[in-house]
Amino acid sequence: MEVMQWLNETAVGEFVFTVLVSMLPVAELRVGLPFGAGLGLSYPVAFVAAVLGNVLPAPFILVYIRRVLAWLRLRFPRLGGLVERLEAKAHLKGQKVSKYKYLGLYLLVAVPLPGTGAWTGSLAAAFLDMPVRRAMPSIVLGVLTAGLIMLALTHLGVNLFSTAIA
């Protein structure tokens, strides 16, 4: 069985596919949860897969992002502009977060809009030197909140869509 066929045609594959989509920056669970529901996962299963996929990268970003960016800048000087834009974005979001500390981090992650989410929150927390053990609860609670919001919106959207067809 091909990998793509497995990802699309088995329950475990659909779960894994949803986790992978939810791990992507920008997409995160905003895309992952409706994607999983669209694949045919039940809402609770799609929610778990999307939350899991969205939270998994956070501790790695918190711990390693500065080293990764320094390595990229050193090894690939042409990526310097991209690295600088990423750092500037993290600092900009970090300024908003720093005023309210962990509550601000939670709110940044909880609002499921572009430019927010676990990736951005983790970047901001890393550049604010927030300890992982203190930042992770805010990020996880933010992802859970964003997941509940997206679950409601996905459910509303699916119901509106299915009613329009009937």
Secondary structure, 3 states (H helix, E strand, C coil): CCHHHHHHHCHHHHHHHHHHHHHCCCCHHHHHHHHHHHHCCCHHHHHHHHHHHHHCHHHHHHHHHHHHHHHHHHHCHHHHHHHHHHHHHHHHHHHHHHHHHHHHHHHHHHCCCCCCCHHHHHHHHHHCCCCHHHHHHHHHHHHHHHHHHHHHHHHHHHHHHHHHHC
